């Protein structure tokens, strides 16, 4: 996919490209305080074009190895979010993990839900059986996105991920992708 998928209005979901490093750095700087409660603690280098270039290179290498699908949301020339399927396991498991964020200026418009639905379709077309997502217990907006996109809660994972510098509990969700 090089052209992308129209999500809503002028918003497009497309594969991550090497030239996205600089605009991604700008997006992360714009959203640093917005994302801080929901993401791992990041050092200052992460928010630079060089830091993003390293991250983009690693994500593209994982994609080429079949372990992930890194995507971006863009509105014109502006990157306004990330969607990723990571930890893809083939064989009898055929599963991956969904993660995402949307620019603070674009939240509350249904973009995350529409993009999640598109990612589900892409994962199903790639032969995956299941996507899983973990959400902080207090992240009601993300829980709503997942439920609206057809995910079901499967349980609580205590101290699941180190977010904002602390081990935090997460709700686990899954969406089965089989169409039989």
C-alpha positions, 0 to 999 in steps of 0.5 A: 500500500503506497496510496493509503486509505481515506479515513475521513475527509482529507485524513489518510491512513498509509504505511510509514515511510523513511521520509516521515521521520521529520514530520513525525518528530514535529507531530510528537513535539506538538502532542508531547504533553497530550501523549505523556500519560498514555505512553512510555517515558521518552527521552528528549532524543525521541522527539528529534528528527534523528530520533524518529529516523532511528525509530522509523528505520527499526519499524520498517525493518520489523515490517519487512520481516513480517513482524509489524505493520507501521502506519501513519495518519496524515491530513495533507502534509501533516502527520496526525497520528500513528497506528501500528500492528506489532508483535505479529505471530504467524503459524497457528496463532496468527495474531498481533497487537494494535496500538495507536494515537491521534493528534490532540487537535483531531480527537473526538471526531471519530477518526480513531474509530474509522482508522481502527476499522480500516486496520482491522480490515487490513489485518484480516486481509493479511490473514490474521485471526485476531488483534489484541489491544491493551488500554490503561484502565482510566483511558475511557476514550480509547476503550470506547474506540475499541468497543465501537470497532467491535473489540471485546474486553478479555480481562485485566492485566495488572502492572502490564506496561510501564507507562509514564514511568510507572507500571500500570494496570491495563484492560485487554481487548481482542477482536477476532477477524475470521469471517466464517 
